[in-house]
Amino acid sequence: MKGFSLLEVLVVLIIVAVLTAIALPYYRNAVESSRMTEVVILWGQQKNWANGYNMSTEQAQKATERLQKAPLKYYTGQVICREKEDATQLCWEAEFSQRNEDASLRYKLVTTHNFSRLACIGLNHAGENFCESQSRQEPYEENGEKIYEIR
């Protein structure tokens, strides 16, 4: 009789399942990191324009229109006023939300320090783990959200 026994097939299936369970989170992080590149490139183009500049509401709306026209495949962008504890600080920042709302890995990308830095905020446990893996330092809290600055 030629072929594999049922036990041999089950052992191979178990090994494949374990390897898949180990590799899947790494694969998901690699895919999201590559998707994030489109925001990093756009942010790099915009940060010099806005850095140190206090926008009016009308200018922020025009900036949001520019972000919405930008060729972003995986995110939508808008300029928002993130309330600061110190009212003298500039509040306008860019926020990029994922287009795929069904994703199991949920996060948003935001600029901080008046467009000069890019950060990640996890919206669920998997998103927080992803943001932590992309960060170069310990997170800090602002308005009840853990903010991870991106490398």
N, C-alpha and C positions, 0 to 999 in steps of 0.2 A: 504494500500500500504506500503510495506516494502522497506527499502534501504535508501540511502542518497540522499538529494536533490542536484542539480547542484551547488547551492550556498555553501553548506557545503563542497563539494569536492573542489571547487575553493579556499575556505578559507584554507583548509588543504594544498593544493598545494602551495599557497602563503607562508604559514608558513615554509614549507619544503624548498622552494627556498631561503628565507631569511636566514634560519639557514645554508644552504649549502654555500651561498655567504659569510657568516661570518666565517665559519669553514675552507673553502678551503685554504686560505692563510696560516693559522696555520698548516694545514696538509702538505702543500708543504714545508714549512720551516722545519718541523720535518723530512720529508723524506730527504731533502738536508743535514740537520745536520747529519743524520745517514750515508749518503753517504760520507760526508766529513771525517768521522772517519777513513776510510782507508788511507787517505792522512796524517792525524795527526799521526797515528801509524807509517807509513813509515818515515815521517819526524823525529819523535822521534828517530828512529833507525839511521838515517843518520846525524842528526845535530851534534853529538859529533865527527863524522868522519871529517866533513868539517870545523867546527868552528875555526876561527883564521888561516885558512890555505889558502894560495894563490895558486890556481890551474893554471896550464898551460892549453892551449887550448886542448892539447891532453888528459890531465887528465879530463877536463870537458866533452869531447866527450865520454870517458870511463864511466864517471858517468852517462851521458845521456843514454848510452847503458844499464847500470844497472837499471836505472829507467824504461826504456822501457820493460825490462824483469821482472820487479816487478809485482806481482799479483794484479794489479789495475783493478778493474772492471768498474769503472765509470769515470776514468781520464787517461790522458796520461801525462807523466812527461818528462821534459828535463832540463838540466842545461844551463843557458844562462848568458851572461854578461849584467847586467843592468847598463847602463852608470850612473856614479855618477858625481855630480857637482865638487866634490873634487877628482881629478885624483889619489890621493894617497890611496883612499879607495878601498877595495877589491870589485870587480864587480860581481863575480860569485854567482849566486843564482839559486835555483830550481823553476820551474814554472810548475804548474799542470793545464791542461785545461780539460774541460768536454768532454767526448766522445760523448754525445748526443747533437749534434749541433742544433737539432730542439727544444730544451727545451725553454720554455718561460722565465725561470729564468736563466739568463746567467751571469757567473762570472768566475774568475780564482783564483787559490790559488798560492801564491808566498812566498818564504822565504825572509826575510829581515835581515839586520845586519849580513851578512855572515853566513847564515843558522841558526842563533840563534832564530829567531822568525818566526811565520807563519802569513801571512796576506791574506786578501781577497780583490779583486778588482772587483767591479760590472761592467759588460759589457752592461747592459741595466738597466732600471729603477727598475724592479723587482729584478735583481741581486744586485743592489746597496742597496735596502731595506733589502735584505737577509744579505748582508755583514755587514750592520749597526747593524742588530739584533744579529750578532755573535761577535761583537766587544766589547772590554772592555774600549775603550777610544775614544776620538774624532779622526776623520781621519786626515791624513796629506797628502799633495800633493807631488808627485815626478814624474817628467817628464810628467806633465799634467794629472796624474791619481790620484784619491782619493784612499788612501790605508788605510784599516781598519785592525788593528792588532787583531788577534783572541784570545779569552779568553783561 
